[in-house]
């Protein structure tokens, strides 16, 4: 079946009203997206933040009179501003979704490969991972910064801590790159489940331990630390994360916007010798080595 997409520019105050009205006018699906590349970070519990420039997109069967839909919206007091209609050709949606996710390389030898794709370089380090809730529809700049750091860090035989492990991609990458054991922590039980499943898919589950941060083993020390969370928690956790690292342990931190980098560096400087920043887009990585106790 062919479809039409009706895109309507609005603001957070009217977005929900547009969504409800479009659904009642026969739309098969309605989605809300960012119309101005505005990030939304750390909403309070229960909040549903929307972008200042929100685009409401409604999916209708081909042949729908979208002018009539727009008139019906106006009759309900919803006057669409900028809008456009886009035809959507018939296709196999599962195949189209799969085709949009190709294998990705990080550094010289590490690849993230969806389960339905053959590894482009079979002899490389190939991590099998499908897009999903904990990993998202692709690799964010922060994850890429961490994967590139792991690929370039000697991990053979080391104990690695992945703090805020999410899907487990960083801990699993460390294990595939030669780490002896990894510990992944996350406050979200669903993330720990995703990590466990992904570790099983990559045949490293016996070398990966998982726990909530509150259940960290007493006296735990690692040979390498990776933490891809957010700048605020990273700053608060600086003494704790430093305490988990053995002297000389390499560490990398991401989830940090460029204008937050100095505050994070200042928080970790008492315990780590820090390297120059690495940056991708608006995001940076802070890395270095643990000083002697």
Order of alpha helices (4+ residues) and beta strands (2+ residues): beta-alpha-beta-beta-alpha-beta-alpha-beta-beta-beta-alpha-beta-alpha-beta-alpha-beta-beta-alpha-alpha-beta-alpha-beta-beta-beta
